[in-house]
Amino acid sequence: MKRCFTTTKKWQSQFQALWPALKGSLVRVRKPCIRKNCRACARGDKHPAWMLSFTCRGRRRCVYVPLAPVPAIRRAHKNGRRLENLLYRVGPALLKEFRQQQP
């Protein structure tokens, strides 16, 4: 049985261009801090923070994201969406090529 190398090579560069990629949600939240005498928290103001939310083994997880890597995480998230769309397009193309190779 032959493999579908033509389609794989065609899409491979597009897959590589979308790395790094991640799946999940990056959100900016406002949370109280842990300091006892925080003036902002006493006024009811909360501190901004970034959280990455994702599913791992069927359970929802949330991870704090420091401010510095937020732009890189945003790009990876955007790449993740593009990669998912690319996978949806590649599937039918691979199936079509496989069917053409069948005797």
C-alpha positions in Angstrom: 0.0 0.0 0.0 1.4 3.4 -1.0 1.5 6.3 1.4 0.0 9.8 0.7 3.3 11.6 0.4 2.3 14.2 -2.1 -0.3 15.8 0.1 1.9 15.5 3.2 4.8 17.4 1.6 2.4 20.0 0.2 1.1 20.9 3.7 4.3 20.2 5.7 5.7 23.7 5.4 2.4 25.2 6.5 2.4 23.0 9.6 6.0 24.0 10.4 5.2 27.7 10.0 2.5 27.5 12.7 4.9 26.4 15.5 4.7 27.0 18.4 1.0 26.4 18.8 -1.3 25.9 21.7 -4.9 25.2 22.4 -6.8 26.9 25.2 -7.9 30.3 26.2 -5.7 33.2 27.3 -7.7 35.7 29.4 -7.0 38.8 31.5 -8.6 38.6 34.9 -8.7 40.8 37.9 -7.9 39.1 41.2 -7.3 40.3 44.8 -3.7 39.9 46.1 -2.5 38.1 49.2 -1.1 41.2 51.0 -3.1 42.0 54.2 -2.9 45.8 53.9 -3.2 46.3 50.1 -4.9 49.7 49.5 -6.2 48.7 46.1 -7.8 45.5 47.4 -9.3 47.5 50.4 -11.0 49.9 47.9 -12.4 46.9 46.0 -9.9 47.3 43.1 -8.3 44.1 42.0 -5.0 43.4 40.3 -4.8 42.4 36.6 -3.4 39.0 35.8 -3.2 36.7 32.8 -4.5 33.1 32.9 -4.2 30.3 30.4 -7.1 27.9 30.6 -6.9 24.5 28.9 -8.2 20.9 29.2 -5.8 18.1 30.3 -7.1 14.6 30.7 -10.7 15.8 30.6 -10.3 18.3 33.4 -10.1 22.1 33.1 -6.8 23.6 34.2 -5.9 27.3 34.7 -2.3 28.5 34.9 -1.0 31.9 35.8 1.0 33.6 32.9 3.5 36.2 33.8 3.3 39.5 31.8 6.5 39.0 29.8 5.5 35.9 27.8 1.9 37.1 27.1 2.7 38.3 23.5 4.4 34.9 22.7 1.4 33.0 24.2 -1.0 35.1 22.1 0.9 34.2 19.0 1.0 30.5 19.9 -2.8 30.6 20.6 -3.4 32.2 17.2 -1.2 29.6 15.6 -3.1 26.9 17.4 -6.4 28.1 15.8 -4.8 28.3 12.4 -3.3 24.8 12.8 -6.7 23.4 13.8 -8.2 25.0 10.6 -5.4 23.6 8.5 -5.9 20.1 9.9 -9.6 20.3 8.9 -8.6 21.2 5.4 -5.9 18.5 5.1 -8.2 15.6 6.1 -10.4 15.6 3.0 -7.3 16.1 0.8 -5.6 13.1 2.3 -8.7 11.0 1.9 -9.1 12.0 -1.7 -5.4 11.1 -2.5 -5.8 7.8 -0.6 -8.9 6.9 -2.7 -7.0 7.7 -5.9 -4.2 5.3 -5.0 -6.6 2.4 -4.3 -6.7 -0.3 -7.0 
